[in-house]
Structures are given as structure tokens and as C-alpha cells.
């Protein structure tokens, strides 16, 4: 850790898809005082996400899939998102992003470019998501997509005009943070 943090105790609360740990730390504040803090930390690894863009037609290809946490929070459970998934072991983020795009959409993306790495909820999640934009068109299609049933995926492909997708970030039609970041980044690139 750092000289500002001393781990006092850790207790594993759950270890299923990821690890939920109850941690108690002593945190040395900037003024030198030490404050004891208790946090629950969820770790299920790092991820990669990819916005597929067809520059010739100015469309984006998104996926719609069931998200239980959204429903538990009182929102519609089927969210529009960019392709995304967890890194497999030591897999490079760009490799994972391209793999997920192929699994979910059936497209083998071209011209991947890294946008940034982000923590979506750094107060409780260790997950760092690497964000990419890549190109797709009729020549990148390899199969029908839809995700992996063995992983519980039932993915609907949704192709939108870029302007329509960007407008949906303001209207509430797209609420997924990684998708919003990537659509806004693409909008900034186009200026």
C-alpha cells in the first residue's frame, strides 16, 4: 500500500463471480491524524469496452442486454451499451475488446484505438475499464452475434445513426457510463 494506509483487517464476505471483502484500514490524513475507515471492496477483475463505428454510414452498433442491478434500482433492465467484457487472465485490453465485439455482435473490428482507462465506481469497485473505438462495416461481419449463452448472454444488436445515439445520452435512452463516455469522445473527435 502507501505510507498513508495501514490495513488493519480483511474479511472475505463472498467469493463467487468476484470477491467482496470487508476491509478496515487506518488512513493517515494530510494533517497527520489517523482515521479508522471500514469499506466493502468488490473485485472481479478489469474489463475492456469497444464502441463500434461505421464512418462511411456514420452509424454505431450497440448491444441491448438484461442488467439485473438496473431493474433492482427501479429502472428498465434492458440497457443499450457498447460491447464489453472482462479481461481473461493476462489478456491485453485491446484483445479483450475485440474478442467481446466478435462474441456479442459478430463483427471483427478494425482500426481499434484506445481512448482512456476509467474507474466507473472507485469508491467500492477495483475494476478498471479500458475504453476503445473501432470500425465496423459489412466486411467485418463474421457471424450473427448475440453473445455466449453459456455466460447467460442474450444480446440484441441495435444499429443507430451516430447523432441519434448521442442524443439518447441526453434523453435517458442510453444510461450506461462507458457508452456515454465513448459516444461523447467520438463526438469530440469529429469536431
Phi, psi and omega in degrees: 000210178244174178288354178269346186234131172238124178282122180271315180202154172225142178220123179287122179266326180202149176214082180244255177294326177219191180245128174252118185239136173267119183240138171244129180229155166259122185249118178275116182286167182301331180276003176096344179287152180252130180240131177276128180235146176237129183223148169259126184243129179252126181233115173231020177098180180261165187221172175222148180223149186220125171270122176269125183231133173257099184298327182294320181259354182054052177240161172236149178247115181247170177238146175245127179212159182289132178229102182304315180303323178297316179295318179296336178271004177091009181256170176300135186276347182259103186261144171274127185215166167283165175295140180199158176184173182283150173287139176268105179060237182268016182302138177291142180305320180295323177295316179296318181298315180294320178298314180296320178299316180295315179297315189276323186246344185084000180260138175261096191294153177245161171053047177296138174225135181284132179262305181186171172246137184224151167259121185281329180210073189291353178284340182216346183248137175277347187299126172251129182250124175271124185255136182225157168238138178218163182261148173221158173195190183297335181279346181267354182288125180247330179197180188287345181074201179108355178085187182252114180303323180299336178263010179078016182273136172221088193256131174258132177275136180227113177261130182229151167298142182305314182300321178294316179297317180297319178297327180292340176289335179269330183274349181095002178287336174235119183238359180284126187298315182296325179292317179298314180302313183291321177295318179293323177297316178299321178298319179293321178300326185283347181289000000 
